[in-house]
Every structure is written in structure tokens, then in C-alpha cells.
């Protein structure tokens, strides 16, 4: 079946603009994660959705970042008033959910560049 | 101290060599361990997934877990240029959060 799909694959925007990044998880996966990956850095956890539970937002770096997941499927990560330090690859991952023995499956990410 | 530590490399080896990639972790509660491979401009791809101590083999790849020393390894036999990528180790905690190493960059020279 199809893997995790992210769009756009690349986004270039001016400082101060808002951006929306989309993630379409693997069908049937109830758990969805957003990460940020900067050059030379590891994966920085941003937010986690599990089914209808309240999301774990503990990794969001500022209130300019928000995410939602509609209908338990597609998720959108929004960055308001973008700053140059927001430039990074934003990765989405999903997994079947429930239990600790379910690894994550990643999309190819959105490469965000803030001019 | 980070939950999962990984030598960033870079690591460069000739084709056919045996490659050893290593991570250490700090939390003895970690039970599951994953290795991901990430090609340039791609997302991480699940390569190996292990539970508890011991070895798990899949073709040219062997994942090893030593819980007594909190050490996990990935061995690649007969390395190929197509193995050139960044390798990330990871472990879940509490079912929700996953902790990733920073990745080791590997280049296999033909």
C-alpha cells in the first residue's frame, strides 16, 4: 500500500509569511508524529497525535507552531510568521498505534527554506 | 546526557568491508530498538527492528543489542555503494515518544 505522503516536497517563502505543511499517513495508522530535522542535527520531536486523544504538543518550539489532524487521518502543521531559524526538513511519521512495539514509518519530508 | 547517543562520523569504507555502526542509550527501561536508513533528500526508512538482547539478522544486516552495557550495533557485511546513507538508531519510551540518535553518515567507496 501507499506510504506516508507529505506535501509540498519543497517550500521557499519569505520571512514573516505563514506556511502549511501536509501529511497523509498510512491508511489505518492511528498514531501520527511531526519532527523537524536540521542539518547535522537529529530528529526533533514536535507533536504527536493518537486517535481521538488530545495531542502531545510538548515539542512545539513556540506558539507560532500549531498542528491539527482532521478525521483521524490527514494532518497539517502550520508555522505562522516564519523566521529564518525555521528553515529545516519537516518529517511526518505514522504507526499503527497502541503498544510500544510498533515502529514508525516516515514520509520524505518537506524542505522548508525561509528567505 | 541524551537518551540515545550516536557517533556522527562520517564513516568511509571500501566496498566489501564490514561496517559497524553503534549507539549507546541511557535509560534501562528501553526495550525496543530500531535502525533507520536515510538516503539524501529522503525520509528515514525502517531497516531493522529488535527487541531485548541478542542478535537479529536480515540478509547482510545484523542488529545487536547488549542491554548490560546499553549498547546497540548495526553490522553491514559486504558493504555496497548503495549502502551509502545516514543510519539512525532509535528507541521508544512509554509507547509515545521515540528517541533518535543524531545519525552516522556512511560512504562506501567503490
Interface residues (C-beta under 8 A of the other chain):
Chain A: X4 X6 X33 X40 X41 X42 X43 X45 X48 X50 X56 X91 X93 X98 X99 X100 X101 X103 X104 X105 X106 X107 X108 X109 X111
Chain B: X8 X31 X32 X34 X36 X41 X42 X43 X44 X45 X46 X49 X51 X88 X92 X94 X95 X96 X97 X98 X100 X101 X102 X103
